[in-house]
């Protein structure tokens, strides 16, 4: 009889013992989950917010399981080619685990999964190094949203401000950030003070697999590369 792909031993010999043991736990957890869930998705994410992701994961924990972490470890768990894949055709999923991505295993219907992921979106303050979604400029004059105690802090952020009869005043026009450019630490702090949220935490479905079919949603790779073993 042919050997079961499910029982294939996975060895991670190039890591230290503690790291190897942790990775083997993840590999085994993914293998076990593959036996409990019908559908496997790869998803990508933008502007990850751990707390928000935890809330989304908790929402679906009765029907689904998420895996995030080392793409290489997840690829090893699934198999990276037709020869070592744990389930027929699942190496195609493995090839799409790259960059900011993760695995989502579920028993939910396809339409419900697509609806949940397409609708999920959360806005937050952009962090240092993020790309500005728009240009923000402040005009010369009073900044009544700030108390007088804020004036020294604003000056430290590079803003040309002074106190005028107890009111924070901008002595000249000031560009907080420019669309398409990276945010400096100072720009990120000022945007937060202004209450301007530029970061959108979003999850995007990349592909779907089950024993009967493989569907590509987002072409991170050329389709012919995914099909090849």
SEPA-460722 format. One record per atom (N, C-alpha, C): residue in one letter; x, y, z; residue number from 1. Coordinates in nm, 2 decimals. Layout:
% SEPA-460722
NODE   rest        x        y        z    nr
NODE      a        X        Y        Z   NUM
...
% end
This chain:
% SEPA-460722
NODE   rest        x        y        z    nr
NODE      x     0.08    -0.12     0.00     1
NODE      x     0.00     0.00     0.00     1
NODE      x     0.09     0.12     0.00     1
NODE      x     0.04     0.23    -0.07     2
NODE      x     0.12     0.36    -0.07     2
NODE      x     0.12     0.42     0.07     2
NODE      x     0.23     0.49     0.10     3
NODE      x     0.24     0.55     0.23     3
NODE      x     0.15     0.67     0.24     3
NODE      x     0.08     0.70     0.35     4
NODE      x     0.00     0.81     0.37     4
NODE      x     0.08     0.94     0.37     4
NODE      x     0.04     1.04     0.30     5
NODE      x     0.11     1.17     0.30     5
NODE      x     0.09     1.23     0.44     5
NODE      x    -0.02     1.20     0.51     6
NODE      x    -0.05     1.26     0.64     6
NODE      x     0.06     1.22     0.74     6
NODE      x     0.11     1.10     0.73     7
NODE      x     0.20     1.05     0.83     7
NODE      x     0.35     1.08     0.80     7
NODE      x     0.38     1.16     0.70     8
NODE      x     0.51     1.19     0.66     8
NODE      x     0.58     1.26     0.77     8
NODE      x     0.71     1.22     0.81     9
NODE      x     0.79     1.29     0.91     9
NODE      x     0.85     1.41     0.85     9
NODE      x     0.84     1.52     0.93    10
NODE      x     0.90     1.65     0.89    10
NODE      x     1.02     1.67     0.98    10
NODE      x     1.14     1.69     0.93    11
NODE      x     1.26     1.72     1.01    11
NODE      x     1.31     1.86     0.98    11
NODE      x     1.34     1.93     1.08    12
NODE      x     1.39     2.07     1.07    12
NODE      x     1.53     2.07     1.13    12
NODE      x     1.63     2.03     1.06    13
NODE      x     1.76     2.00     1.11    13
NODE      x     1.85     2.12     1.12    13
NODE      x     1.82     2.23     1.05    14
NODE      x     1.91     2.34     1.04    14
NODE      x     1.89     2.45     1.14    14
NODE      x     1.81     2.42     1.25    15
NODE      x     1.78     2.52     1.35    15
NODE      x     1.83     2.46     1.48    15
NODE      x     1.85     2.55     1.58    16
NODE      x     1.89     2.51     1.71    16
NODE      x     1.77     2.43     1.78    16
NODE      x     1.80     2.36     1.88    17
NODE      x     1.71     2.27     1.94    17
NODE      x     1.58     2.33     1.98    17
NODE      x     1.59     2.44     2.06    18
NODE      x     1.47     2.51     2.11    18
NODE      x     1.38     2.56     1.99    18
NODE      x     1.45     2.63     1.90    19
NODE      x     1.38     2.68     1.78    19
NODE      x     1.32     2.57     1.70    19
NODE      x     1.39     2.46     1.68    20
NODE      x     1.34     2.35     1.61    20
NODE      x     1.22     2.29     1.67    20
NODE      x     1.22     2.27     1.80    21
NODE      x     1.10     2.22     1.87    21
NODE      x     0.98     2.31     1.85    21
NODE      x     1.00     2.44     1.86    22
NODE      x     0.89     2.53     1.84    22
NODE      x     0.83     2.52     1.70    22
NODE      x     0.92     2.51     1.60    23
NODE      x     0.88     2.50     1.47    23
NODE      x     0.81     2.37     1.44    23
NODE      x     0.85     2.26     1.50    24
NODE      x     0.79     2.13     1.49    24
NODE      x     0.65     2.13     1.55    24
NODE      x     0.63     2.21     1.66    25
NODE      x     0.49     2.22     1.71    25
NODE      x     0.40     2.29     1.61    25
NODE      x     0.45     2.40     1.55    26
NODE      x     0.37     2.47     1.45    26
NODE      x     0.34     2.37     1.33    26
NODE      x     0.44     2.30     1.28    27
NODE      x     0.42     2.21     1.17    27
NODE      x     0.31     2.11     1.20    27
NODE      x     0.32     2.05     1.32    28
NODE      x     0.22     1.95     1.36    28
NODE      x     0.08     2.01     1.38    28
NODE      x     0.08     2.13     1.43    29
NODE      x    -0.05     2.20     1.45    29
NODE      x    -0.12     2.22     1.31    29
NODE      x    -0.04     2.26     1.21    30
NODE      x    -0.10     2.28     1.08    30
NODE      x    -0.14     2.14     1.02    30
NODE      x    -0.06     2.04     1.04    31
NODE      x    -0.10     1.91     0.99    31
NODE      x    -0.23     1.86     1.05    31
NODE      x    -0.24     1.88     1.18    32
NODE      x    -0.37     1.84     1.25    32
NODE      x    -0.49     1.92     1.21    32
NODE      x    -0.47     2.05     1.18    33
NODE      x    -0.58     2.14     1.14    33
NODE      x    -0.62     2.09     1.00    33
NODE      x    -0.53     2.05     0.92    34
NODE      x    -0.57     2.00     0.78    34
NODE      x    -0.67     1.88     0.79    34
NODE      x    -0.66     1.81     0.89    35
NODE      x    -0.76     1.70     0.91    35
NODE      x    -0.89     1.74     0.96    35
NODE      x    -0.90     1.86     1.02    36
NODE      x    -1.02     1.91     1.08    36
NODE      x    -1.10     2.01     1.00    36
NODE      x    -1.03     2.07     0.90    37
NODE      x    -1.09     2.17     0.82    37
NODE      x    -1.09     2.14     0.68    37
NODE      x    -1.19     2.17     0.61    38
NODE      x    -1.21     2.14     0.46    38
NODE      x    -1.13     2.23     0.37    38
NODE      x    -1.14     2.36     0.40    39
NODE      x    -1.08     2.46     0.31    39
NODE      x    -0.96     2.53     0.37    39
NODE      x    -0.86     2.55     0.28    40
NODE      x    -0.74     2.62     0.32    40
NODE      x    -0.72     2.75     0.23    40
NODE      x    -0.71     2.86     0.30    41
NODE      x    -0.69     2.99     0.23    41
NODE      x    -0.55     3.04     0.26    41
NODE      x    -0.49     3.11     0.17    42
NODE      x    -0.38     3.20     0.20    42
NODE      x    -0.44     3.34     0.20    42
NODE      x    -0.40     3.42     0.30    43
NODE      x    -0.44     3.56     0.30    43
NODE      x    -0.32     3.65     0.31    43
NODE      x    -0.32     3.77     0.26    44
NODE      x    -0.22     3.87     0.28    44
NODE      x    -0.28     3.98     0.37    44
NODE      x    -0.19     4.06     0.43    45
NODE      x    -0.24     4.16     0.52    45
NODE      x    -0.16     4.29     0.50    45
NODE      x    -0.23     4.40     0.52    46
NODE      x    -0.18     4.53     0.52    46
NODE      x    -0.19     4.60     0.65    46
NODE      x    -0.09     4.67     0.70    47
NODE      x    -0.09     4.75     0.82    47
NODE      x    -0.14     4.66     0.94    47
NODE      x    -0.08     4.55     0.96    48
NODE      x    -0.12     4.46     1.07    48
NODE      x    -0.14     4.53     1.20    48
NODE      x    -0.25     4.51     1.27    49
NODE      x    -0.27     4.55     1.40    49
NODE      x    -0.31     4.43     1.49    49
NODE      x    -0.22     4.39     1.58    50
NODE      x    -0.23     4.27     1.65    50
NODE      x    -0.36     4.26     1.73    50
NODE      x    -0.40     4.36     1.79    51
NODE      x    -0.52     4.36     1.88    51
NODE      x    -0.64     4.34     1.79    51
NODE      x    -0.65     4.41     1.68    52
NODE      x    -0.76     4.40     1.59    52
NODE      x    -0.77     4.26     1.52    52
NODE      x    -0.65     4.21     1.49    53
NODE      x    -0.65     4.07     1.43    53
NODE      x    -0.69     3.97     1.53    53
NODE      x    -0.65     3.99     1.65    54
NODE      x    -0.69     3.89     1.76    54
NODE      x    -0.84     3.89     1.77    54
NODE      x    -0.91     4.01     1.76    55
NODE      x    -1.05     4.02     1.77    55
NODE      x    -1.12     3.95     1.66    55
NODE      x    -1.06     3.96     1.54    56
NODE      x    -1.12     3.90     1.42    56
NODE      x    -1.10     3.75     1.43    56
NODE      x    -0.99     3.70     1.48    57
NODE      x    -0.96     3.56     1.50    57
NODE      x    -1.06     3.50     1.60    57
NODE      x    -1.08     3.57     1.71    58
NODE      x    -1.17     3.52     1.81    58
NODE      x    -1.32     3.51     1.76    58
NODE      x    -1.35     3.60     1.67    59
NODE      x    -1.48     3.59     1.61    59
NODE      x    -1.51     3.46     1.53    59
NODE      x    -1.40     3.40     1.48    60
NODE      x    -1.41     3.29     1.39    60
NODE      x    -1.36     3.16     1.45    60
NODE      x    -1.32     3.16     1.58    61
NODE      x    -1.25     3.05     1.63    61
NODE      x    -1.33     2.92     1.64    61
NODE      x    -1.47     2.93     1.64    62
NODE      x    -1.55     2.81     1.65    62
NODE      x    -1.55     2.73     1.52    62
NODE      x    -1.52     2.80     1.41    63
NODE      x    -1.53     2.73     1.28    63
NODE      x    -1.40     2.73     1.20    63
NODE      x    -1.29     2.80     1.26    64
NODE      x    -1.17     2.82     1.17    64
NODE      x    -1.05     2.83     1.26    64
NODE      x    -0.93     2.83     1.19    65
NODE      x    -0.80     2.84     1.26    65
NODE      x    -0.71     2.92     1.17    65
NODE      x    -0.64     3.02     1.23    66
NODE      x    -0.54     3.10     1.16    66
NODE      x    -0.40     3.06     1.20    66
NODE      x    -0.31     3.07     1.11    67
NODE      x    -0.17     3.05     1.13    67
NODE      x    -0.09     3.17     1.07    67
NODE      x    -0.01     3.24     1.16    68
NODE      x     0.08     3.35     1.12    68
NODE      x     0.21     3.32     1.17    68
NODE      x     0.32     3.36     1.10    69
NODE      x     0.45     3.34     1.15    69
NODE      x     0.55     3.32     1.03    69
NODE      x     0.64     3.23     1.05    70
NODE      x     0.74     3.20     0.94    70
NODE      x     0.67     3.13     0.82    70
NODE      x     0.68     3.20     0.71    71
NODE      x     0.63     3.14     0.58    71
NODE      x     0.70     3.01     0.55    71
NODE      x     0.83     3.01     0.58    72
NODE      x     0.90     2.88     0.55    72
NODE      x     0.85     2.76     0.63    72
NODE      x     0.82     2.79     0.75    73
NODE      x     0.77     2.68     0.84    73
NODE      x     0.64     2.63     0.79    73
NODE      x     0.55     2.73     0.75    74
NODE      x     0.42     2.69     0.70    74
NODE      x     0.43     2.61     0.57    74
NODE      x     0.53     2.65     0.49    75
NODE      x     0.55     2.58     0.36    75
NODE      x     0.60     2.44     0.39    75
NODE      x     0.68     2.42     0.48    76
NODE      x     0.73     2.29     0.52    76
NODE      x     0.62     2.20     0.56    76
NODE      x     0.53     2.26     0.64    77
NODE      x     0.41     2.18     0.69    77
NODE      x     0.32     2.13     0.58    77
NODE      x     0.30     2.22     0.48    78
NODE      x     0.22     2.18     0.37    78
NODE      x     0.29     2.10     0.26    78
NODE      x     0.42     2.12     0.25    79
NODE      x     0.49     2.06     0.14    79
NODE      x     0.51     2.16     0.03    79
NODE      x     0.63     2.17    -0.02    80
NODE      x     0.66     2.27    -0.12    80
NODE      x     0.67     2.22    -0.27    80
NODE      x     0.64     2.10    -0.29    81
NODE      x     0.63     2.04    -0.42    81
NODE      x     0.54     1.93    -0.43    81
NODE      x     0.51     1.88    -0.55    82
NODE      x     0.42     1.77    -0.56    82
NODE      x     0.47     1.64    -0.49    82
NODE      x     0.61     1.63    -0.48    83
NODE      x     0.67     1.52    -0.42    83
NODE      x     0.65     1.51    -0.27    83
NODE      x     0.65     1.63    -0.20    84
NODE      x     0.65     1.62    -0.05    84
NODE      x     0.52     1.69     0.01    84
NODE      x     0.42     1.72    -0.08    85
NODE      x     0.30     1.78    -0.02    85
NODE      x     0.22     1.69     0.07    85
NODE      x     0.16     1.74     0.17    86
NODE      x     0.09     1.66     0.26    86
NODE      x    -0.05     1.62     0.22    86
NODE      x    -0.11     1.70     0.13    87
NODE      x    -0.24     1.67     0.06    87
NODE      x    -0.23     1.69    -0.09    87
NODE      x    -0.30     1.62    -0.17    88
NODE      x    -0.29     1.64    -0.31    88
NODE      x    -0.32     1.79    -0.36    88
NODE      x    -0.22     1.84    -0.42    89
NODE      x    -0.23     1.98    -0.48    89
NODE      x    -0.21     2.09    -0.38    89
NODE      x    -0.18     2.06    -0.26    90
NODE      x    -0.17     2.17    -0.16    90
NODE      x    -0.03     2.25    -0.17    90
NODE      x     0.06     2.19    -0.25    91
NODE      x     0.19     2.26    -0.26    91
NODE      x     0.16     2.40    -0.34    91
NODE      x     0.05     2.41    -0.41    92
NODE      x     0.02     2.53    -0.48    92
NODE      x    -0.01     2.64    -0.37    92
NODE      x    -0.07     2.60    -0.26    93
NODE      x    -0.09     2.70    -0.15    93
NODE      x     0.04     2.74    -0.10    93
NODE      x     0.13     2.65    -0.08    94
NODE      x     0.26     2.67    -0.02    94
NODE      x     0.34     2.78    -0.10    94
NODE      x     0.32     2.77    -0.23    95
NODE      x     0.40     2.87    -0.31    95
NODE      x     0.35     3.01    -0.30    95
NODE      x     0.23     3.03    -0.25    96
NODE      x     0.18     3.16    -0.23    96
NODE      x     0.20     3.22    -0.09    96
NODE      x     0.27     3.15    -0.01    97
NODE      x     0.30     3.20     0.13    97
NODE      x     0.43     3.28     0.11    97
NODE      x     0.42     3.41     0.10    98
NODE      x     0.53     3.49     0.08    98
NODE      x     0.50     3.63     0.13    98
NODE      x     0.60     3.71     0.18    99
NODE      x     0.57     3.84     0.23    99
NODE      x     0.48     3.84     0.35    99
NODE      x     0.39     3.94     0.36   100
NODE      x     0.30     3.95     0.47   100
NODE      x     0.18     3.86     0.44   100
NODE      x     0.18     3.74     0.49   101
NODE      x     0.08     3.64     0.45   101
NODE      x     0.06     3.54     0.57   101
NODE      x    -0.05     3.47     0.56   102
NODE      x    -0.08     3.37     0.66   102
NODE      x    -0.18     3.26     0.61   102
NODE      x    -0.21     3.16     0.69   103
NODE      x    -0.30     3.06     0.65   103
NODE      x    -0.43     3.07     0.73   103
NODE      x    -0.54     3.04     0.66   104
NODE      x    -0.67     3.04     0.72   104
NODE      x    -0.74     2.91     0.68   104
NODE      x    -0.77     2.83     0.78   105
NODE      x    -0.83     2.70     0.76   105
NODE      x    -0.97     2.70     0.82   105
NODE      x    -1.07     2.65     0.74   106
NODE      x    -1.21     2.67     0.79   106
NODE      x    -1.30     2.57     0.73   106
NODE      x    -1.42     2.56     0.79   107
NODE      x    -1.52     2.47     0.74   107
NODE      x    -1.64     2.56     0.69   107
NODE      x    -1.62     2.69     0.69   108
NODE      x    -1.72     2.79     0.64   108
NODE      x    -1.74     2.78     0.49   108
NODE      x    -1.85     2.81     0.44   109
NODE      x    -1.88     2.82     0.30   109
NODE      x    -1.80     2.93     0.23   109
NODE      x    -1.76     2.90     0.11   110
NODE      x    -1.68     3.00     0.03   110
NODE      x    -1.73     3.14     0.03   110
NODE      x    -1.86     3.15     0.01   111
NODE      x    -1.93     3.29     0.00   111
NODE      x    -1.92     3.36     0.13   111
NODE      x    -1.93     3.29     0.24   112
NODE      x    -1.93     3.35     0.37   112
NODE      x    -1.79     3.40     0.40   112
NODE      x    -1.69     3.32     0.37   113
NODE      x    -1.55     3.36     0.39   113
NODE      x    -1.51     3.49     0.31   113
NODE      x    -1.55     3.49     0.18   114
NODE      x    -1.53     3.60     0.10   114
NODE      x    -1.60     3.73     0.15   114
NODE      x    -1.72     3.71     0.20   115
NODE      x    -1.79     3.83     0.26   115
NODE      x    -1.72     3.88     0.38   115
NODE      x    -1.68     3.79     0.47   116
NODE      x    -1.61     3.84     0.59   116
NODE      x    -1.48     3.91     0.56   116
NODE      x    -1.40     3.85     0.48   117
NODE      x    -1.27     3.91     0.45   117
NODE      x    -1.29     4.04     0.37   117
NODE      x    -1.38     4.05     0.27   118
NODE      x    -1.40     4.17     0.19   118
NODE      x    -1.45     4.28     0.27   118
NODE      x    -1.54     4.25     0.37   119
NODE      x    -1.60     4.36     0.45   119
NODE      x    -1.51     4.40     0.57   119
NODE      x    -1.41     4.32     0.60   120
NODE      x    -1.33     4.36     0.72   120
NODE      x    -1.23     4.47     0.68   120
NODE      x    -1.23     4.58     0.76   121
NODE      x    -1.15     4.69     0.74   121
NODE      x    -1.14     4.77     0.87   121
NODE      x    -1.03     4.81     0.91   122
NODE      x    -1.02     4.89     1.03   122
NODE      x    -0.91     5.00     1.01   122
NODE      x    -0.95     5.12     1.06   123
NODE      x    -0.86     5.24     1.04   123
NODE      x    -0.79     5.27     1.17   123
NODE      x    -0.66     5.31     1.15   124
NODE      x    -0.58     5.34     1.27   124
NODE      x    -0.48     5.44     1.23   124
NODE      x    -0.41     5.49     1.33   125
NODE      x    -0.30     5.59     1.30   125
NODE      x    -0.18     5.53     1.24   125
NODE      x    -0.13     5.59     1.14   126
NODE      x    -0.01     5.54     1.06   126
NODE      x     0.11     5.55     1.15   126
NODE      x     0.20     5.45     1.13   127
NODE      x     0.32     5.45     1.21   127
NODE      x     0.44     5.50     1.13   127
NODE      x     0.55     5.53     1.21   128
NODE      x     0.67     5.58     1.14   128
NODE      x     0.71     5.48     1.03   128
NODE      x     0.75     5.54     0.92   129
NODE      x     0.79     5.46     0.80   129
NODE      x     0.68     5.43     0.71   129
NODE      x     0.55     5.44     0.75   130
NODE      x     0.44     5.42     0.66   130
NODE      x     0.44     5.52     0.55   130
NODE      x     0.37     5.49     0.44   131
NODE      x     0.35     5.58     0.33   131
NODE      x     0.23     5.67     0.35   131
NODE      x     0.25     5.80     0.34   132
NODE      x     0.14     5.89     0.37   132
NODE      x     0.03     5.87     0.26   132
NODE      x    -0.09     5.86     0.30   133
NODE      x    -0.20     5.84     0.21   133
NODE      x    -0.25     5.97     0.14   133
NODE      x    -0.21     6.08     0.21   134
NODE      x    -0.25     6.21     0.16   134
NODE      x    -0.15     6.32     0.21   134
NODE      x    -0.16     6.43     0.15   135
NODE      x    -0.08     6.55     0.20   135
NODE      x    -0.16     6.62     0.30   135
NODE      x    -0.09     6.65     0.41   136
NODE      x    -0.15     6.72     0.52   136
NODE      x    -0.07     6.85     0.55   136
NODE      x    -0.14     6.97     0.53   137
NODE      x    -0.07     7.09     0.56   137
NODE      x    -0.15     7.18     0.66   137
NODE      x    -0.08     7.24     0.74   138
NODE      x    -0.15     7.33     0.84   138
NODE      x    -0.12     7.48     0.80   138
NODE      x    -0.22     7.56     0.81   139
NODE      x    -0.20     7.70     0.77   139
NODE      x    -0.16     7.78     0.89   139
NODE      x    -0.09     7.89     0.86   140
NODE      x    -0.05     7.98     0.96   140
NODE      x    -0.17     8.03     1.04   140
NODE      x    -0.15     8.04     1.17   141
NODE      x    -0.26     8.09     1.25   141
NODE      x    -0.27     8.01     1.38   141
NODE      x    -0.38     8.04     1.46   142
NODE      x    -0.40     7.97     1.59   142
NODE      x    -0.43     7.82     1.57   142
NODE      x    -0.38     7.74     1.66   143
NODE      x    -0.41     7.60     1.66   143
NODE      x    -0.49     7.57     1.79   143
NODE      x    -0.62     7.60     1.78   144
NODE      x    -0.70     7.60     1.90   144
NODE      x    -0.73     7.46     1.96   144
NODE      x    -0.70     7.36     1.88   145
NODE      x    -0.72     7.22     1.92   145
NODE      x    -0.61     7.18     2.03   145
NODE      x    -0.51     7.26     2.04   146
NODE      x    -0.40     7.23     2.13   146
NODE      x    -0.40     7.32     2.25   146
NODE      x    -0.37     7.27     2.37   147
NODE      x    -0.36     7.36     2.49   147
NODE      x    -0.23     7.42     2.49   147
NODE      x    -0.21     7.52     2.57   148
NODE      x    -0.08     7.59     2.58   148
NODE      x     0.03     7.50     2.63   148
NODE      x    -0.01     7.40     2.71   149
NODE      x     0.10     7.30     2.76   149
NODE      x     0.16     7.22     2.65   149
NODE      x     0.09     7.21     2.53   150
NODE      x     0.14     7.13     2.42   150
NODE      x     0.25     7.21     2.34   150
NODE      x     0.26     7.34     2.36   151
NODE      x     0.35     7.42     2.27   151
NODE      x     0.49     7.37     2.27   151
NODE      x     0.56     7.34     2.38   152
NODE      x     0.70     7.29     2.38   152
NODE      x     0.71     7.16     2.31   152
NODE      x     0.61     7.07     2.32   153
NODE      x     0.61     6.94     2.26   153
NODE      x     0.60     6.96     2.10   153
NODE      x     0.51     7.04     2.06   154
NODE      x     0.49     7.07     1.92   154
NODE      x     0.62     7.13     1.85   154
NODE      x     0.69     7.21     1.93   155
NODE      x     0.81     7.27     1.88   155
NODE      x     0.92     7.16     1.86   155
NODE      x     0.92     7.06     1.95   156
NODE      x     1.01     6.95     1.94   156
NODE      x     0.98     6.86     1.82   156
NODE      x     0.86     6.87     1.77   157
NODE      x     0.82     6.79     1.65   157
NODE      x     0.86     6.87     1.52   157
NODE      x     0.92     6.99     1.54   158
NODE      x     0.96     7.07     1.42   158
NODE      x     0.85     7.17     1.38   158
NODE      x     0.74     7.18     1.45   159
NODE      x     0.64     7.28     1.41   159
NODE      x     0.68     7.42     1.45   159
NODE      x     0.67     7.52     1.36   160
NODE      x     0.70     7.66     1.40   160
NODE      x     0.59     7.72     1.48   160
NODE      x     0.59     7.70     1.61   161
NODE      x     0.48     7.75     1.69   161
NODE      x     0.53     7.84     1.80   161
NODE      x     0.44     7.92     1.85   162
NODE      x     0.46     8.01     1.97   162
NODE      x     0.33     8.02     2.04   162
NODE      x     0.34     8.08     2.16   163
NODE      x     0.22     8.11     2.24   163
NODE      x     0.19     8.26     2.22   163
NODE      x     0.07     8.28     2.19   164
NODE      x     0.02     8.42     2.17   164
NODE      x    -0.11     8.44     2.26   164
NODE      x    -0.08     8.51     2.37   165
NODE      x    -0.19     8.53     2.47   165
NODE      x    -0.25     8.39     2.52   165
NODE      x    -0.16     8.30     2.54   166
NODE      x    -0.21     8.17     2.59   166
NODE      x    -0.26     8.07     2.48   166
NODE      x    -0.26     8.11     2.35   167
NODE      x    -0.31     8.03     2.24   167
NODE      x    -0.19     7.98     2.16   167
NODE      x    -0.18     7.85     2.13   168
NODE      x    -0.08     7.80     2.04   168
NODE      x    -0.10     7.85     1.90   168
NODE      x     0.00     7.91     1.84   169
NODE      x    -0.01     7.97     1.71   169
NODE      x     0.10     7.92     1.62   169
NODE      x     0.06     7.89     1.50   170
NODE      x     0.16     7.85     1.39   170
NODE      x     0.20     7.98     1.32   170
NODE      x     0.33     8.00     1.33   171
NODE      x     0.38     8.13     1.27   171
NODE      x     0.40     8.13     1.12   171
NODE      x     0.39     8.01     1.06   172
NODE      x     0.40     8.00     0.91   172
NODE      x     0.33     7.86     0.87   172
NODE      x     0.30     7.85     0.75   173
NODE      x     0.24     7.73     0.70   173
NODE      x     0.33     7.61     0.73   173
NODE      x     0.28     7.49     0.75   174
NODE      x     0.36     7.38     0.79   174
NODE      x     0.31     7.25     0.72   174
NODE      x     0.40     7.18     0.65   175
NODE      x     0.36     7.06     0.59   175
NODE      x     0.39     6.94     0.68   175
NODE      x     0.28     6.88     0.73   176
NODE      x     0.30     6.76     0.82   176
NODE      x     0.35     6.64     0.74   176
NODE      x     0.30     6.61     0.63   177
NODE      x     0.34     6.50     0.55   177
NODE      x     0.30     6.52     0.40   177
NODE      x     0.36     6.45     0.31   178
NODE      x     0.34     6.46     0.17   178
NODE      x     0.29     6.32     0.12   178
NODE      x     0.18     6.32     0.04   179
NODE      x     0.13     6.20    -0.01   179
NODE      x     0.24     6.12    -0.09   179
NODE      x     0.24     5.99    -0.06   180
NODE      x     0.34     5.90    -0.13   180
NODE      x     0.48     5.89    -0.06   180
NODE      x     0.50     5.97     0.04   181
NODE      x     0.63     5.97     0.10   181
NODE      x     0.63     5.91     0.24   181
NODE      x     0.74     5.85     0.29   182
NODE      x     0.74     5.79     0.42   182
NODE      x     0.72     5.89     0.53   182
NODE      x     0.65     5.84     0.64   183
NODE      x     0.63     5.93     0.75   183
NODE      x     0.75     5.93     0.85   183
NODE      x     0.79     6.04     0.89   184
NODE      x     0.89     6.05     0.99   184
NODE      x     0.83     6.03     1.13   184
NODE      x     0.91     6.00     1.23   185
NODE      x     0.85     5.99     1.36   185
NODE      x     0.77     6.11     1.41   185
NODE      x     0.82     6.23     1.37   186
NODE      x     0.76     6.35     1.41   186
NODE      x     0.62     6.36     1.33   186
NODE      x     0.62     6.33     1.20   187
NODE      x     0.50     6.34     1.13   187
NODE      x     0.39     6.24     1.18   187
NODE      x     0.43     6.12     1.22   188
NODE      x     0.34     6.02     1.27   188
NODE      x     0.28     6.07     1.41   188
NODE      x     0.36     6.14     1.49   189
NODE      x     0.31     6.19     1.62   189
NODE      x     0.21     6.30     1.59   189
NODE      x     0.24     6.39     1.50   190
NODE      x     0.16     6.51     1.47   190
NODE      x     0.02     6.46     1.42   190
NODE      x     0.02     6.36     1.33   191
NODE      x    -0.10     6.31     1.27   191
NODE      x    -0.19     6.25     1.38   191
NODE      x    -0.12     6.18     1.47   192
NODE      x    -0.20     6.12     1.59   192
NODE      x    -0.26     6.23     1.67   192
NODE      x    -0.19     6.34     1.70   193
NODE      x    -0.24     6.45     1.77   193
NODE      x    -0.36     6.52     1.70   193
NODE      x    -0.35     6.52     1.57   194
NODE      x    -0.46     6.58     1.49   194
NODE      x    -0.58     6.49     1.47   194
NODE      x    -0.56     6.36     1.51   195
NODE      x    -0.67     6.27     1.50   195
NODE      x    -0.69     6.21     1.36   195
NODE      x    -0.58     6.22     1.27   196
NODE      x    -0.59     6.18     1.13   196
NODE      x    -0.54     6.03     1.12   196
NODE      x    -0.63     5.94     1.08   197
NODE      x    -0.59     5.80     1.07   197
NODE      x    -0.57     5.77     0.92   197
NODE      x    -0.45     5.73     0.89   198
NODE      x    -0.41     5.70     0.75   198
NODE      x    -0.39     5.55     0.72   198
NODE      x    -0.38     5.47     0.82   199
NODE      x    -0.35     5.33     0.81   199
NODE      x    -0.48     5.25     0.80   199
NODE      x    -0.49     5.16     0.70   200
NODE      x    -0.61     5.07     0.69   200
NODE      x    -0.56     4.93     0.71   200
NODE      x    -0.60     4.87     0.82   201
NODE      x    -0.57     4.73     0.84   201
NODE      x    -0.67     4.64     0.76   201
NODE      x    -0.62     4.57     0.67   202
NODE      x    -0.71     4.49     0.58   202
NODE      x    -0.65     4.35     0.55   202
NODE      x    -0.73     4.25     0.54   203
NODE      x    -0.69     4.12     0.50   203
NODE      x    -0.75     4.09     0.36   203
NODE      x    -0.66     4.03     0.28   204
NODE      x    -0.69     4.00     0.14   204
NODE      x    -0.68     3.86     0.11   204
NODE      x    -0.78     3.79     0.06   205
NODE      x    -0.77     3.65     0.02   205
NODE      x    -0.68     3.64    -0.10   205
NODE      x    -0.59     3.54    -0.10   206
NODE      x    -0.50     3.52    -0.21   206
NODE      x    -0.54     3.39    -0.29   206
NODE      x    -0.57     3.28    -0.22   207
NODE      x    -0.62     3.16    -0.29   207
NODE      x    -0.70     3.07    -0.20   207
NODE      x    -0.77     2.98    -0.25   208
NODE      x    -0.85     2.88    -0.18   208
NODE      x    -0.82     2.74    -0.23   208
NODE      x    -0.80     2.64    -0.14   209
NODE      x    -0.78     2.50    -0.17   209
NODE      x    -0.87     2.41    -0.09   209
NODE      x    -0.92     2.31    -0.16   210
NODE      x    -0.97     2.19    -0.10   210
NODE      x    -0.93     2.07    -0.18   210
NODE      x    -0.98     1.95    -0.14   211
NODE      x    -0.94     1.83    -0.22   211
NODE      x    -0.99     1.83    -0.36   211
NODE      x    -1.09     1.91    -0.39   212
NODE      x    -1.16     1.91    -0.52   212
NODE      x    -1.11     2.02    -0.61   212
NODE      x    -1.06     2.13    -0.56   213
NODE      x    -1.02     2.24    -0.65   213
NODE      x    -0.92     2.33    -0.58   213
NODE      x    -0.86     2.41    -0.67   214
NODE      x    -0.77     2.52    -0.62   214
NODE      x    -0.81     2.65    -0.70   214
NODE      x    -0.83     2.75    -0.62   215
NODE      x    -0.88     2.88    -0.68   215
NODE      x    -0.78     2.99    -0.65   215
NODE      x    -0.73     3.07    -0.74   216
NODE      x    -0.64     3.18    -0.72   216
NODE      x    -0.72     3.31    -0.73   216
NODE      x    -0.71     3.38    -0.62   217
NODE      x    -0.79     3.51    -0.61   217
NODE      x    -0.70     3.63    -0.65   217
NODE      x    -0.57     3.63    -0.61   218
NODE      x    -0.48     3.74    -0.62   218
NODE      x    -0.35     3.69    -0.68   218
NODE      x    -0.31     3.74    -0.79   219
NODE      x    -0.20     3.68    -0.86   219
NODE      x    -0.07     3.74    -0.81   219
NODE      x    -0.02     3.69    -0.70   220
NODE      x     0.11     3.72    -0.64   220
NODE      x     0.22     3.65    -0.72   220
NODE      x     0.18     3.54    -0.78   221
NODE      x     0.27     3.47    -0.87   221
NODE      x     0.21     3.45    -1.00   221
NODE      x     0.28     3.42    -1.10   222
NODE      x     0.23     3.39    -1.23   222
NODE      x     0.16     3.25    -1.21   222
NODE      x     0.04     3.24    -1.27   223
NODE      x    -0.04     3.12    -1.26   223
NODE      x     0.03     3.00    -1.30   223
NODE      x     0.12     3.01    -1.40   224
NODE      x     0.20     2.89    -1.45   224
NODE      x     0.30     2.85    -1.34   224
NODE      x     0.35     2.94    -1.26   225
NODE      x     0.44     2.91    -1.16   225
NODE      x     0.37     2.83    -1.05   225
NODE      x     0.25     2.87    -1.01   226
NODE      x     0.17     2.80    -0.91   226
NODE      x     0.14     2.66    -0.96   226
NODE      x     0.11     2.64    -1.08   227
NODE      x     0.07     2.51    -1.13   227
NODE      x     0.19     2.41    -1.14   227
NODE      x     0.31     2.47    -1.16   228
NODE      x     0.42     2.38    -1.17   228
NODE      x     0.46     2.32    -1.04   228
NODE      x     0.52     2.20    -1.04   229
NODE      x     0.56     2.13    -0.92   229
NODE      x     0.71     2.16    -0.89   229
% end
